[in-house]
Amino acid sequence: MADNSTSDEVKRHWTYKKLPEMTDREFAKWQALLDKRTGMTITPERKSFLQTNLSSRMREVGCHDYEEYFNKVIDRPSGMMEWMTLVDRLTVQETRFYRDEDAFSLVADYLRNLPKKQLEKRPIEVWSVGCSTGEEPYTLAMVVDDCLETLGIKGYFAITGTDISTPALGKARAARYPMRKLITLGEEHKQKYFTQINQNEFEVIPEIRARVCFSRVNVLEIKKAPMDSMNIIFCQNLLIYFKRWRRKEILNRLAERLQPGGLLVLGLGEIVDWKNPLLERINNEKNLAFIRRQ
Ligand SMILES: C[S@@+](CC[C@H](N)C(=O)[O-])C[C@H]1O[C@@H](n2cnc3c(N)ncnc32)[C@H](O)[C@@H]1O
């Protein structure tokens, strides 16, 4: 039998060895790469955040040099998988069902006011941009489903959730959530839209899952995304991670993907000085939302 004691010793040594402080030059290189590829802004105040996350991943892959790891992730095609894992570690994925109740109420009001014929004739298309682990697109699906039911309409709808993080999208597709994730849902919605699959886990029901699909889209590359003529675009808690000029760029691209009369919902305060000739702001203190002019 092989003697593994030496390699175990080396591994242990790697695990506990503290990585050296990242130099300013190394930090600038990582900052530029993340900015260019993801739009993520790592300010000097967040250097320790970057260093902690990088070094924890580097330990996992047995790399002890920031430069060496940098070259590993930019190497194409072999670095792509590692790059995706790293992006997942560096993005904030906090989310929850019905996170911004006012925004979901606005969506419900919007749908209730659409002509009945429109709801019956064409599927309602909704896009959740930066959907993380799926709670937001599934909430949108529940809101649309509830509305159609209340209106007594047998309409169709399709929700698309997109995100840059492949692992987050994997969790979204699995549609399984621990009990603690369901606390923001009322009992009625829990009963109606989830099945308990074990002591601690709930699964979104197949009828809702069938309406929601997920795809990896980097918002810096919206041009490549096929979504078009959407009824509703929902984009919350994503823009805050970008520089102001980038937020505007992204929003201008999203505005083009709405159909006339379509609704764009952002998070309150996420952009202050942006206007787009295609859109009209909804005059309402509780929401930051726009309608595409006819
Ligand atoms: C804080 S979560 C917001 C989730 C959800 N929209 C909500 O409000 O609850 C932000 C999400 O944006 C995603 N994200 C960050 N940069 C992105 C990019 N360049 N393209 C697409 N998604 C991105 C992250 O992976 C993360 O899942």
The ligand as an SDF file (V2000), in Angstrom:
LIG
                    3D

 27 29  0  0  0  0  0  0  0  0999 V2000
  -27.7740   40.2600   -4.7050 C   0  0  0  0  0  0  0  0  0  0  0  0
  -28.1870   39.1480   -6.0020 S   0  0  0  0  0  0  0  0  0  0  0  0
  -29.7900   39.7550   -6.4390 C   0  0  0  0  0  0  0  0  0  0  0  0
  -30.7740   38.6370   -6.6200 C   0  0  0  0  0  0  0  0  0  0  0  0
  -32.2150   39.0930   -6.9120 C   0  0  0  0  0  0  0  0  0  0  0  0
  -32.2880   39.9110   -8.0900 N   0  0  0  0  0  0  0  0  0  0  0  0
  -32.7960   39.8340   -5.7380 C   0  0  0  0  0  0  0  0  0  0  0  0
  -32.9610   41.0420   -5.8050 O   0  0  0  0  0  0  0  0  0  0  0  0
  -33.0930   39.1970   -4.7320 O   0  0  0  0  0  0  0  0  0  0  0  0
  -27.1740   39.7470   -7.3440 C   0  0  0  0  0  0  0  0  0  0  0  0
  -26.9990   38.7420   -8.4580 C   0  0  0  0  0  0  0  0  0  0  0  0
  -26.4080   39.3930   -9.5850 O   0  0  0  0  0  0  0  0  0  0  0  0
  -25.5390   38.4830  -10.2090 C   0  0  0  0  0  0  0  0  0  0  0  0
  -24.5500   39.2010  -11.0400 N   0  0  0  0  0  0  0  0  0  0  0  0
  -23.4670   39.9090  -10.6400 C   0  0  0  0  0  0  0  0  0  0  0  0
  -22.7930   40.3790  -11.6940 N   0  0  0  0  0  0  0  0  0  0  0  0
  -23.4830   39.9740  -12.7890 C   0  0  0  0  0  0  0  0  0  0  0  0
  -23.2770   40.1400  -14.1900 C   0  0  0  0  0  0  0  0  0  0  0  0
  -22.2410   40.8110  -14.6850 N   0  0  0  0  0  0  0  0  0  0  0  0
  -24.1760   39.5780  -15.0320 N   0  0  0  0  0  0  0  0  0  0  0  0
  -25.2470   38.8880  -14.5490 C   0  0  0  0  0  0  0  0  0  0  0  0
  -25.4610   38.6860  -13.2520 N   0  0  0  0  0  0  0  0  0  0  0  0
  -24.6080   39.2200  -12.3760 C   0  0  0  0  0  0  0  0  0  0  0  0
  -24.8990   37.7220   -9.0490 C   0  0  0  0  0  0  0  0  0  0  0  0
  -24.3730   36.4730   -9.4570 O   0  0  0  0  0  0  0  0  0  0  0  0
  -26.0720   37.5870   -8.0850 C   0  0  0  0  0  0  0  0  0  0  0  0
  -26.7290   36.3730   -8.2250 O   0  0  0  0  0  0  0  0  0  0  0  0
  1  2  1  0
  2  3  1  0
  2 10  1  0
  3  4  1  0
  4  5  1  0
  5  6  1  0
  5  7  1  0
  7  8  2  0
  7  9  1  0
 10 11  1  0
 11 12  1  0
 11 26  1  0
 12 13  1  0
 13 14  1  0
 13 24  1  0
 14 15  1  0
 14 23  1  0
 15 16  2  0
 16 17  1  0
 17 18  1  0
 17 23  2  0
 18 19  1  0
 18 20  2  0
 20 21  1  0
 21 22  2  0
 22 23  1  0
 24 25  1  0
 24 26  1  0
 26 27  1  0
M  CHG  2   2   1   9  -1
M  END
$$$$
